[in-house]
Amino acid sequence: MMGDGAASEPVRFGILSTAHINRLVIPGAHASDKVELVAVASREQTRAEEYARTWEIELAYGSYDALLEDPDVEAVYISLPNTMHCDWSIKAVEAGKHVLCEKPMSRHPAEVEGAFDAAERAGRLLSEAFMYRHNPQTKRLAELVSEGAIGELRLVRSAFSYSLYDAENIRLRTDVEGGSLMDVGCYCVSGSRLLGGEPESVFGQAYVGARGTDWVFAGAMRFPGDVFAQFDCGTCLPERDELEVVGTEGSLFLDDPWHCKEPMIELRRDSKVELIELDPVDSYRLELENLCDAIRGEAPLLLGREDAVGQARTIEGLHRSAETGEDVTLR
């Protein structure tokens, strides 16, 4: 599987779908000497050809299966709707491709387990695309917490919201499991889990909009060692994105924790604020390059089975709690 090509050889990537998120991923792919973006697939040949011309991609396929049949494509980025993530991840690894699957892979842990089982059987790599996890800002945040910069960790507080009122937008449709928790709240869940580990119990509350998806979701999580997390997310709120990590001796605040466009961490301790500035880096490029390095055997995969399954288990628990009105135990 790994090490099956020269270290300097770029990995030949294809993209399944012409989704809007691709606009953020493609520039990083073109800019990297570790990635060679060679193909894109749509459900219509003309759409694929138009998209390939626009984004300067060599090959255009009129079906997802046709791209997977190309023996020269080594890896695929899957940006299909949420409900198609695991099925097409399985089809891709069974076709011999490594996979970077857009988040969230699924709200169903069994589906995620099945996708990773298939990847292991095929000897292929599979990773969930939480791009912020690859950014140096996130790495430095985790280091500061583990180094005891704020004492003992006690609380993680986060938010991610924006305004979207187009009822036909895929992110507001129940048939593809849209909603604010799946779309942006999953970042808050991921960031809380990065620092707290796997939650022991969760509690969620949702405001369900006219089309049936959660337009606002507020959640709480309890982690081992009496660490707590609180978050809110929404598709009918102003643009907000922040993360605060509170310890017994201070706190860390990130004003741009998910996009990481202006990376900076505020260390608040002893009535002082220390600004920790980092250089901006393309997180989407970094997630592609991590998979490429792992394929070539040059670095470990940052996000694999354990993280993806833990993420799905937590999201499932939060949804279940919001539906039942009860605290959900995960362990």
N, C-alpha and C positions, 0 to 999 in steps of 0.2 A: 504494500500500500504506500507507505512513505519511503522517500528516498528513491522513487522509481524514475527519477529524471535528474539531469544535471542541476547543481545548486543554482547556477546562474540562469537557468531556463525559466521564463515566465510561465505561469499557469494559464492555460487557455480556458477562458470563462465564457459561459453563455448566460442569458437572462431569460427566465420564464415569466412572461407578461410584460406589458408596456405600462405598468402602473405608475402613478404620479411620484411615488417615492424614488423611482429610478433616477430622477433628475438630480438627486443628492448623491447617489452612489456612482453613477457613470463618470463624472469628472475625476473622482479619486482613482477609479480604475484606469482611465486614460493616462493619468499623471504618474502612475506607479510602474517601475520597471520590473515588478514582480508579477504583474497582471497583464494579460493580453486578452482584451475583450473582443471576442471574435463573432459572437452570434446573439441574436435576439429572436424570441418566438412570440407570436400573437395567435389569436384564434382565426385571423384572416390574413392571407398572404399579402394583400395590398397594404394592410395596416402595418404589418411587419416590415415591409419594404420601405414604406414612408418613414417609419421610426428609425430604421437602420440608416437611411440617408441623413436624417436630421442629426443623429448622434454619432455618425461616422463609425458604424459597426459593419463589418465585412459581410456577414451572412444573415439572411432573414428567412425565418421558417413560418409557415402558415398554420402550424400546430405545435403544441408542446411536445408531443411524442416525436415529431420529426426532428426537433433539436436534440432530444435525448438519444436518438439513433445515430447522431454524428459521432463517429469514433474519435475525432480529433478534439472534441470538447472534453476537458478534464473535470471541470467543476461548473456548477450552476448556482446562480443567485435566484432564489424564489421569492417573488414579490406579489404572489397571487392573494386573493382574499383569505381571511383567517381560516375559514372552514376547509380550504384546499391545501393548507400548508403541509400537514402531515402526510396526506395521500400522495402528493406530488414529491415530497421528500423521499418517500418510500420508492416511488417509481424511478426517481432519479438515481438513488443509490443502487437499486437493482439493475439499472442501466450502466452501472460502473462509474457514476459521477460522484464527486465530493459535493457537499451541499452547504451553502450559507442560506438559511431560511429566515426571512424577515420575521420580526417579532410581532405579536406573540405567536409562538408555534401553535398553541391551542390552549383552551381553558380546561381541557380534559387530560389529566395525567396519563391515562391509559393510552391515549393516542400518541402522546409524546414518547412513552415507553416503547410503543410499537415501532415508531420511526427509528429510534436508536437501536432497537433489536435488529431491524432490517439493515441498518448501516453496519452494525458489527458483523452480521452474517456476510455482507457483501465486501467487508474489508475497506469500507469508505469512511470518510470523516463527515460529521454532521455538526453544525453549530447554529445556535440561535443568534440573530443579528441585533444584539443590543450594542449599538455603536459606541455609546458613551463609556461603556466599560473598558474600552481600549484606549481612552484618552488619558494622557499623563495627569490631568487634573484629578481624575477618579483614582488613579494609582496613588497619587500623593495624599489624597484624602484618607484612603485606607491606611496608608503608612502612618499618618499623624495620629489616627485613632489607636492603632496597634502600639505605637511608641509611647502612648500615655500622655499625649500633648494636652488632653482635656480631662485627665484623670480616668476614672472608670466610666465606661459608656453607660448611659442610662436611658436616653431618649433620642429617637430619630423623627424629625418632623419634615414633611415634604409636600409639595403641591405641583400640579401640572394641569393647566386648563387653557381653553381657547373658545371662540365662538363659532359655531357651525349650525346653520339652520336650513340647509338644503336637504329636504327629506329623502331625496334619491341618492345622496352621497353614501358610498359604501360603508363609511364609518358610523352611519346612523341606521343601518339596516339590520333587522333581527335575523334575516335568513342567512347572513354570513357572520353572525355573532359579533356585531359591532358594539358600540357603546364606549363610554368614557373610560371605564376601567380597562378594557381590552386595548384601547387606542393609546391613551397617555398615562392612565393610572398604573399600568404595568411597569412604567419606569420607576414610580414611587415604590412599588412592591420590590422591584429589583434592587434599588438603592438601599432600601431598608434591610433586605436580606444580605446584601454585600457586607454590611457592617454588623448585623445582629445574628446572622446564621439562619437556620430554618425555624420559623415560628411554631410555637407550641399550640397557640390558639389565635383565632381571628374573629373580628366582628365587623360587619359591614352594613351600611345603610345607603339606599339609593333613591334618587328622584327619577322616576321613569317618565320620559317625554311622550309626546303624542304618537310617535312611531314605534314605541315599545322598547327602545334601548335606554340604558341609564344615561341621563343627561348630566347628572351630578352623582358622584359616588364618594362617600366618606368612609374611611376604614381605620381600624385599630388592630395592632398585632402585638402579641406578647412573645418574647424570645427567652431562651434559657438564661439564667443569671439575672432575672428581674430587669431585663432590657425591654423597653416599649417603643412602639412606632405609631405615629398618627399621620394620616395623609388625606388629602382630598384632591379630586380631579373633576373635570367637567368639559362638556362640549357646548355649554350655554353660559359660560362665564367669561370674564375678561382674560386676556393673555397673562398667565402667571406661571412661573417656573422657579422653584427655589428648594433648597435643602438645608436643614439645620441639624447639626449633630451635637447633642448636649451631654456633657459628662459631669462628674462630681466637682471638677475644678475649672471648667471653662466650656466654651462651645466653638464649633466651626460652622461658618455660614458660606453657602455658595449661591450666588445670585443667578448663575447660569449652569446648573448641574447637568442638564441633559444634552443641550445643543453644544455646549463647551466652545462657543464662538469667542467669548472673552473670558478665558479661564483665569479665575482668581479665587483664592480661599481666604476668608477672614478668620483669623484665630483670635478669639475674644477671651481674654484671661487676665486676672488681676487688674481689672478696670482699664485695660489697654486693648487696643486692636492692632494686630500685626497682619499686614497684607502680604500674602504669599502669591506672587505672580508667576504664571507659567506661559510659555510660548504657545500660540494657537497652532493646532495641528488638525488636519482633516480626519475626523473620527471614522468616517466611512472608508477612507483609504486604509486606515489602520486595521479595521476589522477584516477587510479583504486580504491584506498582507499577512495577518496572523494565520488565516486559513492556508494561504499559499506557503508560508514558512512551515506549517504543520504538515502539509502535503509533501513537501520536499524533505521533511525530517530535520528541519533546522531550528524548530522551536515547538514547545507544547501548545496545544489548542487551549485558548483561554476559557472558552465557554463550551462545555460539552454536556453529556447526559445529566450529570448530577444537578447542574444549575438549571437546565431547562425543565427537568421533572419537578424540582422544588418550586420553580416559578409557577408552573401549571397547577400544582397542588394548592398553592397559596391562593391563586386567583379563583380556582374552583371553590375553595372554602369561603372566600369573601362573597362570591355570588350566592352560595348556599345560605350564608348567614343573612344576607339582605333579603332573600326570599322567605326565610323562616322567622326572622326577627330574633334569632338565638345565636349565642356564641358557639363557634364551631371549633372543636378540638382537632388538631392535625396530628398529634402524636399519642 
